[in-house]
Amino acid sequence: MRIECSKCEMYQSSHCDDCLVTALLHPSEEAVEIDEDLDPPLQTLAGSGLIPVLRFRPRKEEPPEVADSA
């Protein structure tokens, strides 16, 4: 799983501070890679309250603006 924090809807918000990526991986400005094999154990730990959940939510891309036809 590839996560780019700057492309998350919650980037630099209070939710970002309580995210798995911020808490465990201290992301830099670059993308973070999480191996798919780690997903089940991470979900188990998060479900038990031992680590924060992954709060990444991709930003919705804005549709391109349609030029006015005159």
mmJSON file of the N, C-alpha and C atoms, coordinates in Angstrom:
{"data_MODEL":{"atom_site":{
"group_PDB":["ATOM","ATOM","ATOM","ATOM","ATOM","ATOM","ATOM","ATOM","ATOM","ATOM","ATOM","ATOM","ATOM","ATOM","ATOM","ATOM","ATOM","ATOM","ATOM","ATOM","ATOM","ATOM","ATOM","ATOM","ATOM","ATOM","ATOM","ATOM","ATOM","ATOM","ATOM","ATOM","ATOM","ATOM","ATOM","ATOM","ATOM","ATOM","ATOM","ATOM","ATOM","ATOM","ATOM","ATOM","ATOM","ATOM","ATOM","ATOM","ATOM","ATOM","ATOM","ATOM","ATOM","ATOM","ATOM","ATOM","ATOM","ATOM","ATOM","ATOM","ATOM","ATOM","ATOM","ATOM","ATOM","ATOM","ATOM","ATOM","ATOM","ATOM","ATOM","ATOM","ATOM","ATOM","ATOM","ATOM","ATOM","ATOM","ATOM","ATOM","ATOM","ATOM","ATOM","ATOM","ATOM","ATOM","ATOM","ATOM","ATOM","ATOM","ATOM","ATOM","ATOM","ATOM","ATOM","ATOM","ATOM","ATOM","ATOM","ATOM","ATOM","ATOM","ATOM","ATOM","ATOM","ATOM","ATOM","ATOM","ATOM","ATOM","ATOM","ATOM","ATOM","ATOM","ATOM","ATOM","ATOM","ATOM","ATOM","ATOM","ATOM","ATOM","ATOM","ATOM","ATOM","ATOM","ATOM","ATOM","ATOM","ATOM","ATOM","ATOM","ATOM","ATOM","ATOM","ATOM","ATOM","ATOM","ATOM","ATOM","ATOM","ATOM","ATOM","ATOM","ATOM","ATOM","ATOM","ATOM","ATOM","ATOM","ATOM","ATOM","ATOM","ATOM","ATOM","ATOM","ATOM","ATOM","ATOM","ATOM","ATOM","ATOM","ATOM","ATOM","ATOM","ATOM","ATOM","ATOM","ATOM","ATOM","ATOM","ATOM","ATOM","ATOM","ATOM","ATOM","ATOM","ATOM","ATOM","ATOM","ATOM","ATOM","ATOM","ATOM","ATOM","ATOM","ATOM","ATOM","ATOM","ATOM","ATOM","ATOM","ATOM","ATOM","ATOM","ATOM","ATOM","ATOM","ATOM","ATOM","ATOM","ATOM","ATOM","ATOM","ATOM","ATOM","ATOM","ATOM","ATOM","ATOM"],
"id":[1,2,3,4,5,6,7,8,9,10,11,12,13,14,15,16,17,18,19,20,21,22,23,24,25,26,27,28,29,30,31,32,33,34,35,36,37,38,39,40,41,42,43,44,45,46,47,48,49,50,51,52,53,54,55,56,57,58,59,60,61,62,63,64,65,66,67,68,69,70,71,72,73,74,75,76,77,78,79,80,81,82,83,84,85,86,87,88,89,90,91,92,93,94,95,96,97,98,99,100,101,102,103,104,105,106,107,108,109,110,111,112,113,114,115,116,117,118,119,120,121,122,123,124,125,126,127,128,129,130,131,132,133,134,135,136,137,138,139,140,141,142,143,144,145,146,147,148,149,150,151,152,153,154,155,156,157,158,159,160,161,162,163,164,165,166,167,168,169,170,171,172,173,174,175,176,177,178,179,180,181,182,183,184,185,186,187,188,189,190,191,192,193,194,195,196,197,198,199,200,201,202,203,204,205,206,207,208,209,210],
"type_symbol":["N","C","C","N","C","C","N","C","C","N","C","C","N","C","C","N","C","C","N","C","C","N","C","C","N","C","C","N","C","C","N","C","C","N","C","C","N","C","C","N","C","C","N","C","C","N","C","C","N","C","C","N","C","C","N","C","C","N","C","C","N","C","C","N","C","C","N","C","C","N","C","C","N","C","C","N","C","C","N","C","C","N","C","C","N","C","C","N","C","C","N","C","C","N","C","C","N","C","C","N","C","C","N","C","C","N","C","C","N","C","C","N","C","C","N","C","C","N","C","C","N","C","C","N","C","C","N","C","C","N","C","C","N","C","C","N","C","C","N","C","C","N","C","C","N","C","C","N","C","C","N","C","C","N","C","C","N","C","C","N","C","C","N","C","C","N","C","C","N","C","C","N","C","C","N","C","C","N","C","C","N","C","C","N","C","C","N","C","C","N","C","C","N","C","C","N","C","C","N","C","C","N","C","C","N","C","C","N","C","C"],
"label_atom_id":["N","CA","C","N","CA","C","N","CA","C","N","CA","C","N","CA","C","N","CA","C","N","CA","C","N","CA","C","N","CA","C","N","CA","C","N","CA","C","N","CA","C","N","CA","C","N","CA","C","N","CA","C","N","CA","C","N","CA","C","N","CA","C","N","CA","C","N","CA","C","N","CA","C","N","CA","C","N","CA","C","N","CA","C","N","CA","C","N","CA","C","N","CA","C","N","CA","C","N","CA","C","N","CA","C","N","CA","C","N","CA","C","N","CA","C","N","CA","C","N","CA","C","N","CA","C","N","CA","C","N","CA","C","N","CA","C","N","CA","C","N","CA","C","N","CA","C","N","CA","C","N","CA","C","N","CA","C","N","CA","C","N","CA","C","N","CA","C","N","CA","C","N","CA","C","N","CA","C","N","CA","C","N","CA","C","N","CA","C","N","CA","C","N","CA","C","N","CA","C","N","CA","C","N","CA","C","N","CA","C","N","CA","C","N","CA","C","N","CA","C","N","CA","C","N","CA","C","N","CA","C","N","CA","C","N","CA","C","N","CA","C","N","CA","C"],
"label_alt_id":[null,null,null,null,null,null,null,null,null,null,null,null,null,null,null,null,null,null,null,null,null,null,null,null,null,null,null,null,null,null,null,null,null,null,null,null,null,null,null,null,null,null,null,null,null,null,null,null,null,null,null,null,null,null,null,null,null,null,null,null,null,null,null,null,null,null,null,null,null,null,null,null,null,null,null,null,null,null,null,null,null,null,null,null,null,null,null,null,null,null,null,null,null,null,null,null,null,null,null,null,null,null,null,null,null,null,null,null,null,null,null,null,null,null,null,null,null,null,null,null,null,null,null,null,null,null,null,null,null,null,null,null,null,null,null,null,null,null,null,null,null,null,null,null,null,null,null,null,null,null,null,null,null,null,null,null,null,null,null,null,null,null,null,null,null,null,null,null,null,null,null,null,null,null,null,null,null,null,null,null,null,null,null,null,null,null,null,null,null,null,null,null,null,null,null,null,null,null,null,null,null,null,null,null,null,null,null,null,null,null],
"label_comp_id":["MET","MET","MET","ARG","ARG","ARG","ILE","ILE","ILE","GLU","GLU","GLU","CYS","CYS","CYS","SER","SER","SER","LYS","LYS","LYS","CYS","CYS","CYS","GLU","GLU","GLU","MET","MET","MET","TYR","TYR","TYR","GLN","GLN","GLN","SER","SER","SER","SER","SER","SER","HIS","HIS","HIS","CYS","CYS","CYS","ASP","ASP","ASP","ASP","ASP","ASP","CYS","CYS","CYS","LEU","LEU","LEU","VAL","VAL","VAL","THR","THR","THR","ALA","ALA","ALA","LEU","LEU","LEU","LEU","LEU","LEU","HIS","HIS","HIS","PRO","PRO","PRO","SER","SER","SER","GLU","GLU","GLU","GLU","GLU","GLU","ALA","ALA","ALA","VAL","VAL","VAL","GLU","GLU","GLU","ILE","ILE","ILE","ASP","ASP","ASP","GLU","GLU","GLU","ASP","ASP","ASP","LEU","LEU","LEU","ASP","ASP","ASP","PRO","PRO","PRO","PRO","PRO","PRO","LEU","LEU","LEU","GLN","GLN","GLN","THR","THR","THR","LEU","LEU","LEU","ALA","ALA","ALA","GLY","GLY","GLY","SER","SER","SER","GLY","GLY","GLY","LEU","LEU","LEU","ILE","ILE","ILE","PRO","PRO","PRO","VAL","VAL","VAL","LEU","LEU","LEU","ARG","ARG","ARG","PHE","PHE","PHE","ARG","ARG","ARG","PRO","PRO","PRO","ARG","ARG","ARG","LYS","LYS","LYS","GLU","GLU","GLU","GLU","GLU","GLU","PRO","PRO","PRO","PRO","PRO","PRO","GLU","GLU","GLU","VAL","VAL","VAL","ALA","ALA","ALA","ASP","ASP","ASP","SER","SER","SER","ALA","ALA","ALA"],
"label_asym_id":["A","A","A","A","A","A","A","A","A","A","A","A","A","A","A","A","A","A","A","A","A","A","A","A","A","A","A","A","A","A","A","A","A","A","A","A","A","A","A","A","A","A","A","A","A","A","A","A","A","A","A","A","A","A","A","A","A","A","A","A","A","A","A","A","A","A","A","A","A","A","A","A","A","A","A","A","A","A","A","A","A","A","A","A","A","A","A","A","A","A","A","A","A","A","A","A","A","A","A","A","A","A","A","A","A","A","A","A","A","A","A","A","A","A","A","A","A","A","A","A","A","A","A","A","A","A","A","A","A","A","A","A","A","A","A","A","A","A","A","A","A","A","A","A","A","A","A","A","A","A","A","A","A","A","A","A","A","A","A","A","A","A","A","A","A","A","A","A","A","A","A","A","A","A","A","A","A","A","A","A","A","A","A","A","A","A","A","A","A","A","A","A","A","A","A","A","A","A","A","A","A","A","A","A","A","A","A","A","A","A"],
"label_entity_id":["1","1","1","1","1","1","1","1","1","1","1","1","1","1","1","1","1","1","1","1","1","1","1","1","1","1","1","1","1","1","1","1","1","1","1","1","1","1","1","1","1","1","1","1","1","1","1","1","1","1","1","1","1","1","1","1","1","1","1","1","1","1","1","1","1","1","1","1","1","1","1","1","1","1","1","1","1","1","1","1","1","1","1","1","1","1","1","1","1","1","1","1","1","1","1","1","1","1","1","1","1","1","1","1","1","1","1","1","1","1","1","1","1","1","1","1","1","1","1","1","1","1","1","1","1","1","1","1","1","1","1","1","1","1","1","1","1","1","1","1","1","1","1","1","1","1","1","1","1","1","1","1","1","1","1","1","1","1","1","1","1","1","1","1","1","1","1","1","1","1","1","1","1","1","1","1","1","1","1","1","1","1","1","1","1","1","1","1","1","1","1","1","1","1","1","1","1","1","1","1","1","1","1","1","1","1","1","1","1","1"],
"label_seq_id":[1,1,1,2,2,2,3,3,3,4,4,4,5,5,5,6,6,6,7,7,7,8,8,8,9,9,9,10,10,10,11,11,11,12,12,12,13,13,13,14,14,14,15,15,15,16,16,16,17,17,17,18,18,18,19,19,19,20,20,20,21,21,21,22,22,22,23,23,23,24,24,24,25,25,25,26,26,26,27,27,27,28,28,28,29,29,29,30,30,30,31,31,31,32,32,32,33,33,33,34,34,34,35,35,35,36,36,36,37,37,37,38,38,38,39,39,39,40,40,40,41,41,41,42,42,42,43,43,43,44,44,44,45,45,45,46,46,46,47,47,47,48,48,48,49,49,49,50,50,50,51,51,51,52,52,52,53,53,53,54,54,54,55,55,55,56,56,56,57,57,57,58,58,58,59,59,59,60,60,60,61,61,61,62,62,62,63,63,63,64,64,64,65,65,65,66,66,66,67,67,67,68,68,68,69,69,69,70,70,70],
"pdbx_PDB_ins_code":[null,null,null,null,null,null,null,null,null,null,null,null,null,null,null,null,null,null,null,null,null,null,null,null,null,null,null,null,null,null,null,null,null,null,null,null,null,null,null,null,null,null,null,null,null,null,null,null,null,null,null,null,null,null,null,null,null,null,null,null,null,null,null,null,null,null,null,null,null,null,null,null,null,null,null,null,null,null,null,null,null,null,null,null,null,null,null,null,null,null,null,null,null,null,null,null,null,null,null,null,null,null,null,null,null,null,null,null,null,null,null,null,null,null,null,null,null,null,null,null,null,null,null,null,null,null,null,null,null,null,null,null,null,null,null,null,null,null,null,null,null,null,null,null,null,null,null,null,null,null,null,null,null,null,null,null,null,null,null,null,null,null,null,null,null,null,null,null,null,null,null,null,null,null,null,null,null,null,null,null,null,null,null,null,null,null,null,null,null,null,null,null,null,null,null,null,null,null,null,null,null,null,null,null,null,null,null,null,null,null],
"Cartn_x":[0.857,0.0,0.916,0.651,1.438,0.605,1.174,0.462,1.274,0.648,1.254,0.416,0.96,0.218,-0.298,0.47,0.051,-1.167,-1.524,-2.697,-3.885,-3.794,-4.857,-5.767,-7.065,-8.021,-7.721,-7.085,-6.841,-5.427,-4.69,-3.297,-3.189,-2.286,-1.998,-3.221,-4.095,-5.23,-5.015,-5.929,-5.807,-5.913,-6.604,-6.72,-5.38,-4.581,-3.259,-2.387,-2.509,-1.705,-2.037,-3.236,-3.68,-3.799,-2.902,-2.918,-1.764,-1.97,-0.953,0.346,0.266,1.471,2.265,1.599,2.286,2.864,2.1,2.522,3.683,3.642,4.644,5.766,5.467,6.439,7.064,6.545,7.078,7.375,6.344,6.565,7.293,8.079,8.725,7.809,8.324,7.523,7.299,7.993,7.868,6.767,6.408,5.388,5.915,5.002,5.32,4.743,5.529,5.071,4.812,3.605,3.274,2.99,3.729,3.578,2.182,1.553,0.185,0.115,1.223,1.239,1.102,1.417,1.313,-0.091,-0.964,-2.307,-3.079,-3.204,-3.968,-3.402,-2.074,-1.584,-1.786,-1.621,-1.832,-3.288,-4.213,-5.634,-5.959,-5.331,-5.545,-5.041,-3.838,-3.281,-4.125,-4.579,-5.416,-6.77,-7.337,-8.62,-8.54,-7.361,-7.142,-6.787,-6.628,-6.297,-4.821,-3.981,-2.552,-1.815,-2.354,-1.79,-2.945,-2.682,-3.747,-4.15,-5.334,-5.795,-5.226,-5.243,-4.836,-5.985,-5.754,-6.803,-6.696,-5.829,-5.629,-6.921,-7.309,-8.468,-8.024,-7.944,-7.478,-8.377,-7.756,-8.538,-9.263,-10.474,-11.233,-10.697,-10.421,-9.905,-11.028,-10.721,-11.689,-11.809,-13.041,-13.188,-12.597,-12.016,-11.459,-12.564,-12.217,-13.212,-13.443,-14.693,-15.067,-14.936,-14.221,-14.038,-15.372,-15.625,-16.854,-16.774,-17.827,-17.851,-18.61,-17.927,-18.526,-18.959],
"Cartn_y":[-1.15,0.0,1.23,2.145,3.378,4.528,5.251,6.347,7.623,8.618,9.944,10.866,11.196,11.978,13.3,13.921,15.215,15.075,13.841,13.62,13.102,13.222,12.77,13.95,13.686,14.729,15.286,14.509,14.909,15.435,15.661,16.11,17.388,17.37,18.494,18.954,18.008,18.303,17.569,17.722,17.011,15.497,15.067,13.636,13.059,13.853,13.423,13.012,13.718,13.418,12.057,11.549,10.277,9.214,9.237,8.281,7.303,6.092,5.05,5.507,6.126,6.53,7.549,8.546,9.57,8.979,8.154,7.612,6.626,5.752,4.695,4.959,5.621,5.722,7.095,8.085,9.446,9.801,9.904,10.068,11.359,11.247,12.437,13.0,13.842,14.422,13.418,12.287,11.268,10.273,9.441,8.42,7.345,6.713,5.633,4.354,3.296,1.992,1.09,0.502,-0.482,-1.79,-2.82,-4.123,-4.679,-5.232,-5.776,-6.88,-7.599,-8.652,-8.099,-6.827,-6.209,-5.719,-5.663,-5.119,-5.862,-7.196,-7.883,-7.666,-7.786,-7.53,-6.08,-5.136,-3.735,-3.482,-4.092,-3.937,-4.554,-5.685,-6.331,-5.438,-4.893,-4.005,-2.741,-2.178,-0.976,-1.288,-2.442,-2.84,-3.064,-3.418,-3.615,-2.319,-1.239,0.049,0.226,-0.661,-0.575,0.401,0.634,1.607,2.371,3.549,4.287,3.574,3.872,3.314,4.14,3.562,4.284,5.207,6.492,7.472,8.033,7.472,7.983,7.916,9.039,9.144,9.966,9.343,10.108,11.3,12.39,13.574,13.284,13.786,13.658,14.692,14.234,15.159,16.028,17.294,18.236,17.999,18.013,17.851,19.054,18.838,19.989,20.97,22.246,23.264,23.335,23.491,23.565,25.037,25.25,26.615,27.143,28.411,29.025,29.132,28.711,28.869,30.133,31.069,32.367,32.465],
"Cartn_z":[0.0,0.0,0.0,-0.899,-1.004,-0.448,0.506,1.152,0.984,0.421,0.334,1.219,2.358,3.339,2.764,1.907,1.344,0.437,0.071,-0.766,0.042,1.362,2.256,2.61,2.717,3.097,4.488,5.334,6.718,6.944,5.879,5.97,6.789,7.753,8.646,9.444,9.791,10.663,11.99,12.904,14.183,13.986,12.936,12.65,12.222,11.572,11.114,12.298,13.402,14.585,15.188,14.938,15.504,14.413,13.451,12.346,12.501,12.067,12.11,11.458,10.31,9.584,10.383,10.92,11.699,12.985,13.665,14.955,14.841,13.851,13.773,12.781,11.704,10.626,10.478,11.169,11.078,9.618,8.81,7.368,7.018,5.983,5.444,4.366,3.563,2.482,1.349,1.41,0.377,0.739,-0.229,-0.006,0.942,1.664,2.581,1.995,2.028,1.547,2.745,2.793,3.825,3.109,3.465,2.84,3.128,2.12,2.273,3.334,3.54,4.556,5.968,6.137,7.46,7.782,6.791,7.019,8.106,8.059,9.122,10.527,10.735,12.102,12.555,11.635,11.996,12.367,11.634,11.958,13.319,13.625,14.926,16.055,15.893,16.914,17.073,15.96,16.016,16.656,16.313,16.897,18.392,18.876,20.308,21.023,20.252,20.845,21.164,20.635,20.925,20.015,18.843,17.902,17.27,16.721,16.028,14.738,14.268,12.994,11.839,10.666,9.464,9.081,9.096,8.805,7.393,6.582,5.22,4.419,3.847,2.958,1.755,0.587,-0.582,-0.859,-1.223,-1.61,-2.906,-2.993,-4.234,-5.209,-6.397,-7.398,-7.922,-8.061,-8.608,-10.113,-10.635,-12.084,-12.792,-13.954,-14.68,-15.041,-14.917,-15.221,-16.725,-17.072,-18.476,-18.918,-19.976,-20.478,-21.006,-20.693,-21.191,-22.707,-23.373,-24.839,-25.144,-25.806,-26.086,-27.516],
"occupancy":[1.0,1.0,1.0,1.0,1.0,1.0,1.0,1.0,1.0,1.0,1.0,1.0,1.0,1.0,1.0,1.0,1.0,1.0,1.0,1.0,1.0,1.0,1.0,1.0,1.0,1.0,1.0,1.0,1.0,1.0,1.0,1.0,1.0,1.0,1.0,1.0,1.0,1.0,1.0,1.0,1.0,1.0,1.0,1.0,1.0,1.0,1.0,1.0,1.0,1.0,1.0,1.0,1.0,1.0,1.0,1.0,1.0,1.0,1.0,1.0,1.0,1.0,1.0,1.0,1.0,1.0,1.0,1.0,1.0,1.0,1.0,1.0,1.0,1.0,1.0,1.0,1.0,1.0,1.0,1.0,1.0,1.0,1.0,1.0,1.0,1.0,1.0,1.0,1.0,1.0,1.0,1.0,1.0,1.0,1.0,1.0,1.0,1.0,1.0,1.0,1.0,1.0,1.0,1.0,1.0,1.0,1.0,1.0,1.0,1.0,1.0,1.0,1.0,1.0,1.0,1.0,1.0,1.0,1.0,1.0,1.0,1.0,1.0,1.0,1.0,1.0,1.0,1.0,1.0,1.0,1.0,1.0,1.0,1.0,1.0,1.0,1.0,1.0,1.0,1.0,1.0,1.0,1.0,1.0,1.0,1.0,1.0,1.0,1.0,1.0,1.0,1.0,1.0,1.0,1.0,1.0,1.0,1.0,1.0,1.0,1.0,1.0,1.0,1.0,1.0,1.0,1.0,1.0,1.0,1.0,1.0,1.0,1.0,1.0,1.0,1.0,1.0,1.0,1.0,1.0,1.0,1.0,1.0,1.0,1.0,1.0,1.0,1.0,1.0,1.0,1.0,1.0,1.0,1.0,1.0,1.0,1.0,1.0,1.0,1.0,1.0,1.0,1.0,1.0,1.0,1.0,1.0,1.0,1.0,1.0],
"B_iso_or_equiv":[0.0,0.0,0.0,0.0,0.0,0.0,0.0,0.0,0.0,0.0,0.0,0.0,0.0,0.0,0.0,0.0,0.0,0.0,0.0,0.0,0.0,0.0,0.0,0.0,0.0,0.0,0.0,0.0,0.0,0.0,0.0,0.0,0.0,0.0,0.0,0.0,0.0,0.0,0.0,0.0,0.0,0.0,0.0,0.0,0.0,0.0,0.0,0.0,0.0,0.0,0.0,0.0,0.0,0.0,0.0,0.0,0.0,0.0,0.0,0.0,0.0,0.0,0.0,0.0,0.0,0.0,0.0,0.0,0.0,0.0,0.0,0.0,0.0,0.0,0.0,0.0,0.0,0.0,0.0,0.0,0.0,0.0,0.0,0.0,0.0,0.0,0.0,0.0,0.0,0.0,0.0,0.0,0.0,0.0,0.0,0.0,0.0,0.0,0.0,0.0,0.0,0.0,0.0,0.0,0.0,0.0,0.0,0.0,0.0,0.0,0.0,0.0,0.0,0.0,0.0,0.0,0.0,0.0,0.0,0.0,0.0,0.0,0.0,0.0,0.0,0.0,0.0,0.0,0.0,0.0,0.0,0.0,0.0,0.0,0.0,0.0,0.0,0.0,0.0,0.0,0.0,0.0,0.0,0.0,0.0,0.0,0.0,0.0,0.0,0.0,0.0,0.0,0.0,0.0,0.0,0.0,0.0,0.0,0.0,0.0,0.0,0.0,0.0,0.0,0.0,0.0,0.0,0.0,0.0,0.0,0.0,0.0,0.0,0.0,0.0,0.0,0.0,0.0,0.0,0.0,0.0,0.0,0.0,0.0,0.0,0.0,0.0,0.0,0.0,0.0,0.0,0.0,0.0,0.0,0.0,0.0,0.0,0.0,0.0,0.0,0.0,0.0,0.0,0.0,0.0,0.0,0.0,0.0,0.0,0.0],
"pdbx_formal_charge":[null,null,null,null,null,null,null,null,null,null,null,null,null,null,null,null,null,null,null,null,null,null,null,null,null,null,null,null,null,null,null,null,null,null,null,null,null,null,null,null,null,null,null,null,null,null,null,null,null,null,null,null,null,null,null,null,null,null,null,null,null,null,null,null,null,null,null,null,null,null,null,null,null,null,null,null,null,null,null,null,null,null,null,null,null,null,null,null,null,null,null,null,null,null,null,null,null,null,null,null,null,null,null,null,null,null,null,null,null,null,null,null,null,null,null,null,null,null,null,null,null,null,null,null,null,null,null,null,null,null,null,null,null,null,null,null,null,null,null,null,null,null,null,null,null,null,null,null,null,null,null,null,null,null,null,null,null,null,null,null,null,null,null,null,null,null,null,null,null,null,null,null,null,null,null,null,null,null,null,null,null,null,null,null,null,null,null,null,null,null,null,null,null,null,null,null,null,null,null,null,null,null,null,null,null,null,null,null,null,null],
"auth_seq_id":[1,1,1,2,2,2,3,3,3,4,4,4,5,5,5,6,6,6,7,7,7,8,8,8,9,9,9,10,10,10,11,11,11,12,12,12,13,13,13,14,14,14,15,15,15,16,16,16,17,17,17,18,18,18,19,19,19,20,20,20,21,21,21,22,22,22,23,23,23,24,24,24,25,25,25,26,26,26,27,27,27,28,28,28,29,29,29,30,30,30,31,31,31,32,32,32,33,33,33,34,34,34,35,35,35,36,36,36,37,37,37,38,38,38,39,39,39,40,40,40,41,41,41,42,42,42,43,43,43,44,44,44,45,45,45,46,46,46,47,47,47,48,48,48,49,49,49,50,50,50,51,51,51,52,52,52,53,53,53,54,54,54,55,55,55,56,56,56,57,57,57,58,58,58,59,59,59,60,60,60,61,61,61,62,62,62,63,63,63,64,64,64,65,65,65,66,66,66,67,67,67,68,68,68,69,69,69,70,70,70],
"auth_comp_id":["MET","MET","MET","ARG","ARG","ARG","ILE","ILE","ILE","GLU","GLU","GLU","CYS","CYS","CYS","SER","SER","SER","LYS","LYS","LYS","CYS","CYS","CYS","GLU","GLU","GLU","MET","MET","MET","TYR","TYR","TYR","GLN","GLN","GLN","SER","SER","SER","SER","SER","SER","HIS","HIS","HIS","CYS","CYS","CYS","ASP","ASP","ASP","ASP","ASP","ASP","CYS","CYS","CYS","LEU","LEU","LEU","VAL","VAL","VAL","THR","THR","THR","ALA","ALA","ALA","LEU","LEU","LEU","LEU","LEU","LEU","HIS","HIS","HIS","PRO","PRO","PRO","SER","SER","SER","GLU","GLU","GLU","GLU","GLU","GLU","ALA","ALA","ALA","VAL","VAL","VAL","GLU","GLU","GLU","ILE","ILE","ILE","ASP","ASP","ASP","GLU","GLU","GLU","ASP","ASP","ASP","LEU","LEU","LEU","ASP","ASP","ASP","PRO","PRO","PRO","PRO","PRO","PRO","LEU","LEU","LEU","GLN","GLN","GLN","THR","THR","THR","LEU","LEU","LEU","ALA","ALA","ALA","GLY","GLY","GLY","SER","SER","SER","GLY","GLY","GLY","LEU","LEU","LEU","ILE","ILE","ILE","PRO","PRO","PRO","VAL","VAL","VAL","LEU","LEU","LEU","ARG","ARG","ARG","PHE","PHE","PHE","ARG","ARG","ARG","PRO","PRO","PRO","ARG","ARG","ARG","LYS","LYS","LYS","GLU","GLU","GLU","GLU","GLU","GLU","PRO","PRO","PRO","PRO","PRO","PRO","GLU","GLU","GLU","VAL","VAL","VAL","ALA","ALA","ALA","ASP","ASP","ASP","SER","SER","SER","ALA","ALA","ALA"],
"auth_asym_id":["A","A","A","A","A","A","A","A","A","A","A","A","A","A","A","A","A","A","A","A","A","A","A","A","A","A","A","A","A","A","A","A","A","A","A","A","A","A","A","A","A","A","A","A","A","A","A","A","A","A","A","A","A","A","A","A","A","A","A","A","A","A","A","A","A","A","A","A","A","A","A","A","A","A","A","A","A","A","A","A","A","A","A","A","A","A","A","A","A","A","A","A","A","A","A","A","A","A","A","A","A","A","A","A","A","A","A","A","A","A","A","A","A","A","A","A","A","A","A","A","A","A","A","A","A","A","A","A","A","A","A","A","A","A","A","A","A","A","A","A","A","A","A","A","A","A","A","A","A","A","A","A","A","A","A","A","A","A","A","A","A","A","A","A","A","A","A","A","A","A","A","A","A","A","A","A","A","A","A","A","A","A","A","A","A","A","A","A","A","A","A","A","A","A","A","A","A","A","A","A","A","A","A","A","A","A","A","A","A","A"],
"auth_atom_id":["N","CA","C","N","CA","C","N","CA","C","N","CA","C","N","CA","C","N","CA","C","N","CA","C","N","CA","C","N","CA","C","N","CA","C","N","CA","C","N","CA","C","N","CA","C","N","CA","C","N","CA","C","N","CA","C","N","CA","C","N","CA","C","N","CA","C","N","CA","C","N","CA","C","N","CA","C","N","CA","C","N","CA","C","N","CA","C","N","CA","C","N","CA","C","N","CA","C","N","CA","C","N","CA","C","N","CA","C","N","CA","C","N","CA","C","N","CA","C","N","CA","C","N","CA","C","N","CA","C","N","CA","C","N","CA","C","N","CA","C","N","CA","C","N","CA","C","N","CA","C","N","CA","C","N","CA","C","N","CA","C","N","CA","C","N","CA","C","N","CA","C","N","CA","C","N","CA","C","N","CA","C","N","CA","C","N","CA","C","N","CA","C","N","CA","C","N","CA","C","N","CA","C","N","CA","C","N","CA","C","N","CA","C","N","CA","C","N","CA","C","N","CA","C","N","CA","C","N","CA","C","N","CA","C","N","CA","C","N","CA","C","N","CA","C"],
"pdbx_PDB_model_num":[1,1,1,1,1,1,1,1,1,1,1,1,1,1,1,1,1,1,1,1,1,1,1,1,1,1,1,1,1,1,1,1,1,1,1,1,1,1,1,1,1,1,1,1,1,1,1,1,1,1,1,1,1,1,1,1,1,1,1,1,1,1,1,1,1,1,1,1,1,1,1,1,1,1,1,1,1,1,1,1,1,1,1,1,1,1,1,1,1,1,1,1,1,1,1,1,1,1,1,1,1,1,1,1,1,1,1,1,1,1,1,1,1,1,1,1,1,1,1,1,1,1,1,1,1,1,1,1,1,1,1,1,1,1,1,1,1,1,1,1,1,1,1,1,1,1,1,1,1,1,1,1,1,1,1,1,1,1,1,1,1,1,1,1,1,1,1,1,1,1,1,1,1,1,1,1,1,1,1,1,1,1,1,1,1,1,1,1,1,1,1,1,1,1,1,1,1,1,1,1,1,1,1,1,1,1,1,1,1,1]
}}}
